């Protein structure tokens, strides 16, 4: 990654684009769109089918004594590229495609009749049979009303 200098310098006549472990010397582009054109031309096997909004440029800058990668925005491209030294590196990164469809869920296998493969009796073996679903055991208080925690207080 490139080291960005804040002192006035002569704009470089050549910089280096790096994509992964591939390097290429290029003439600095005047604007961001031209920089994207150069990147896609120089790395066609990696970038030609990538949407331009997913391609990002990064330089290395020293901030508070630590080197940090900083993305170069479209509006900052002219100043950022002019502040680099000759043959310094601009890293190219491809952002993930967030417009992809979400992952597909596995389909639930269907029985021959087209219903779910398991009946409720197999899933809930201790539940009451459907013929007794409407009947209830009497409440401990002897009342016929539905059971409630509130009645005990």
LUMFI-910894 format. One record per residue (C-alpha): z, x, y. Coordinates in nm, 2 decimals. Example, Ala and Ser with C-alpha at 12.3 -4.5 7.8 and 13.67 -1.06 7.14 Angstrom:
BEGIN
<Z: 0.78 | X: 1.23 | Y: -0.45>
<Z: 0.71 | X: 1.37 | Y: -0.11>
***
This chain:
BEGIN
<Z: 0.00 | X: 0.00 | Y: 0.00>
<Z: -0.07 | X: 0.11 | Y: 0.35>
<Z: 0.19 | X: 0.24 | Y: 0.60>
<Z: 0.16 | X: 0.05 | Y: 0.93>
<Z: 0.21 | X: 0.25 | Y: 1.24>
<Z: 0.31 | X: 0.10 | Y: 1.57>
<Z: 0.20 | X: 0.39 | Y: 1.79>
<Z: -0.14 | X: 0.38 | Y: 1.95>
<Z: -0.41 | X: 0.53 | Y: 1.72>
<Z: -0.78 | X: 0.55 | Y: 1.69>
<Z: -0.90 | X: 0.27 | Y: 1.46>
<Z: -0.99 | X: 0.42 | Y: 1.12>
<Z: -1.35 | X: 0.46 | Y: 1.01>
<Z: -1.25 | X: 0.40 | Y: 0.65>
<Z: -0.97 | X: 0.23 | Y: 0.46>
<Z: -0.90 | X: 0.17 | Y: 0.09>
<Z: -0.89 | X: -0.17 | Y: -0.08>
<Z: -0.68 | X: -0.18 | Y: -0.40>
<Z: -0.69 | X: -0.46 | Y: -0.65>
<Z: -0.46 | X: -0.38 | Y: -0.95>
<Z: -0.55 | X: -0.03 | Y: -1.05>
<Z: -0.90 | X: -0.03 | Y: -0.89>
<Z: -0.96 | X: 0.14 | Y: -0.56>
<Z: -1.26 | X: 0.14 | Y: -0.33>
<Z: -1.32 | X: 0.30 | Y: 0.02>
<Z: -1.45 | X: 0.04 | Y: 0.27>
<Z: -1.53 | X: 0.03 | Y: 0.64>
<Z: -1.26 | X: -0.18 | Y: 0.81>
<Z: -1.37 | X: -0.54 | Y: 0.87>
<Z: -1.36 | X: -0.67 | Y: 1.23>
<Z: -1.21 | X: -1.00 | Y: 1.12>
<Z: -1.03 | X: -1.16 | Y: 0.82>
<Z: -1.34 | X: -1.35 | Y: 0.69>
<Z: -1.54 | X: -1.03 | Y: 0.69>
<Z: -1.25 | X: -0.86 | Y: 0.50>
<Z: -1.26 | X: -1.14 | Y: 0.24>
<Z: -1.64 | X: -1.09 | Y: 0.21>
<Z: -1.60 | X: -0.72 | Y: 0.15>
<Z: -1.32 | X: -0.78 | Y: -0.11>
<Z: -1.53 | X: -1.02 | Y: -0.31>
<Z: -1.84 | X: -0.80 | Y: -0.29>
<Z: -1.65 | X: -0.48 | Y: -0.40>
<Z: -1.45 | X: -0.65 | Y: -0.68>
<Z: -1.70 | X: -0.91 | Y: -0.80>
<Z: -1.58 | X: -0.93 | Y: -1.16>
<Z: -1.23 | X: -1.01 | Y: -1.03>
<Z: -1.28 | X: -1.21 | Y: -0.71>
<Z: -1.62 | X: -1.37 | Y: -0.71>
<Z: -1.50 | X: -1.69 | Y: -0.88>
<Z: -1.17 | X: -1.70 | Y: -0.69>
<Z: -1.12 | X: -1.94 | Y: -0.40>
<Z: -1.10 | X: -1.75 | Y: -0.07>
<Z: -0.77 | X: -1.92 | Y: 0.02>
<Z: -0.60 | X: -1.76 | Y: -0.28>
<Z: -0.69 | X: -1.40 | Y: -0.18>
<Z: -0.43 | X: -1.22 | Y: 0.03>
<Z: -0.41 | X: -0.88 | Y: 0.19>
<Z: -0.09 | X: -0.68 | Y: 0.21>
<Z: 0.02 | X: -0.36 | Y: 0.38>
<Z: 0.33 | X: -0.15 | Y: 0.34>
<Z: 0.55 | X: -0.12 | Y: 0.65>
<Z: 0.88 | X: 0.05 | Y: 0.70>
<Z: 1.15 | X: -0.19 | Y: 0.82>
<Z: 1.51 | X: -0.09 | Y: 0.87>
<Z: 1.45 | X: 0.23 | Y: 0.67>
<Z: 1.29 | X: 0.04 | Y: 0.37>
<Z: 0.93 | X: 0.01 | Y: 0.28>
<Z: 0.83 | X: -0.36 | Y: 0.24>
<Z: 0.50 | X: -0.53 | Y: 0.15>
<Z: 0.39 | X: -0.76 | Y: 0.43>
<Z: 0.11 | X: -1.01 | Y: 0.40>
<Z: -0.16 | X: -0.98 | Y: 0.67>
<Z: -0.25 | X: -1.32 | Y: 0.81>
<Z: -0.59 | X: -1.41 | Y: 0.94>
<Z: -0.47 | X: -1.40 | Y: 1.30>
<Z: -0.31 | X: -1.05 | Y: 1.26>
<Z: -0.60 | X: -0.89 | Y: 1.08>
<Z: -0.76 | X: -0.71 | Y: 1.38>
<Z: -0.44 | X: -0.55 | Y: 1.49>
<Z: -0.30 | X: -0.48 | Y: 1.14>
<Z: -0.62 | X: -0.31 | Y: 1.02>
<Z: -0.66 | X: -0.11 | Y: 1.35>
<Z: -0.30 | X: 0.03 | Y: 1.31>
<Z: -0.37 | X: 0.19 | Y: 0.97>
<Z: -0.45 | X: 0.56 | Y: 0.92>
<Z: -0.78 | X: 0.67 | Y: 0.77>
<Z: -0.81 | X: 0.59 | Y: 0.40>
<Z: -0.48 | X: 0.41 | Y: 0.38>
<Z: -0.45 | X: 0.13 | Y: 0.13>
<Z: -0.46 | X: -0.25 | Y: 0.18>
<Z: -0.35 | X: -0.42 | Y: -0.14>
<Z: -0.54 | X: -0.73 | Y: -0.25>
<Z: -0.34 | X: -1.00 | Y: -0.44>
<Z: -0.46 | X: -1.33 | Y: -0.58>
<Z: -0.21 | X: -1.61 | Y: -0.54>
<Z: -0.16 | X: -1.85 | Y: -0.83>
<Z: -0.38 | X: -2.16 | Y: -0.83>
<Z: -0.14 | X: -2.44 | Y: -0.74>
<Z: -0.41 | X: -2.71 | Y: -0.76>
<Z: -0.43 | X: -2.69 | Y: -1.14>
<Z: -0.34 | X: -3.00 | Y: -1.33>
<Z: 0.01 | X: -3.01 | Y: -1.48>
<Z: 0.05 | X: -2.91 | Y: -1.84>
<Z: -0.04 | X: -3.18 | Y: -2.09>
<Z: 0.23 | X: -3.33 | Y: -2.31>
<Z: 0.20 | X: -3.34 | Y: -2.68>
<Z: 0.10 | X: -3.67 | Y: -2.82>
<Z: 0.34 | X: -3.87 | Y: -3.03>
<Z: 0.21 | X: -3.92 | Y: -3.38>
<Z: 0.13 | X: -4.28 | Y: -3.46>
<Z: 0.18 | X: -4.46 | Y: -3.79>
<Z: -0.10 | X: -4.63 | Y: -3.97>
<Z: -0.01 | X: -4.96 | Y: -3.80>
<Z: -0.03 | X: -4.80 | Y: -3.46>
<Z: 0.34 | X: -4.82 | Y: -3.38>
<Z: 0.59 | X: -4.53 | Y: -3.36>
<Z: 0.64 | X: -4.36 | Y: -3.69>
<Z: 1.01 | X: -4.43 | Y: -3.71>
<Z: 1.18 | X: -4.76 | Y: -3.71>
<Z: 1.50 | X: -4.82 | Y: -3.51>
<Z: 1.70 | X: -4.84 | Y: -3.84>
<Z: 1.59 | X: -4.48 | Y: -3.92>
<Z: 1.68 | X: -4.36 | Y: -3.57>
<Z: 2.01 | X: -4.56 | Y: -3.54>
<Z: 2.13 | X: -4.61 | Y: -3.90>
<Z: 2.47 | X: -4.74 | Y: -3.80>
<Z: 2.35 | X: -5.01 | Y: -3.56>
<Z: 2.39 | X: -5.37 | Y: -3.65>
<Z: 2.09 | X: -5.54 | Y: -3.82>
<Z: 1.88 | X: -5.76 | Y: -3.59>
<Z: 2.00 | X: -6.08 | Y: -3.76>
<Z: 2.36 | X: -6.00 | Y: -3.64>
<Z: 2.26 | X: -5.87 | Y: -3.30>
<Z: 2.38 | X: -6.19 | Y: -3.12>
<Z: 2.73 | X: -6.21 | Y: -3.29>
<Z: 3.03 | X: -6.02 | Y: -3.17>
<Z: 3.36 | X: -5.94 | Y: -3.31>
<Z: 3.65 | X: -6.11 | Y: -3.14>
<Z: 3.81 | X: -5.92 | Y: -2.85>
<Z: 4.16 | X: -5.78 | Y: -2.91>
<Z: 4.30 | X: -6.02 | Y: -2.65>
<Z: 4.16 | X: -6.32 | Y: -2.83>
<Z: 3.96 | X: -6.43 | Y: -2.53>
<Z: 3.59 | X: -6.52 | Y: -2.58>
<Z: 3.49 | X: -6.34 | Y: -2.26>
<Z: 3.29 | X: -6.02 | Y: -2.27>
<Z: 3.49 | X: -5.70 | Y: -2.31>
<Z: 3.59 | X: -5.53 | Y: -1.99>
<Z: 3.81 | X: -5.24 | Y: -1.88>
<Z: 3.91 | X: -5.43 | Y: -1.57>
<Z: 4.09 | X: -5.69 | Y: -1.78>
<Z: 4.34 | X: -5.43 | Y: -1.90>
<Z: 4.47 | X: -5.34 | Y: -1.56>
***
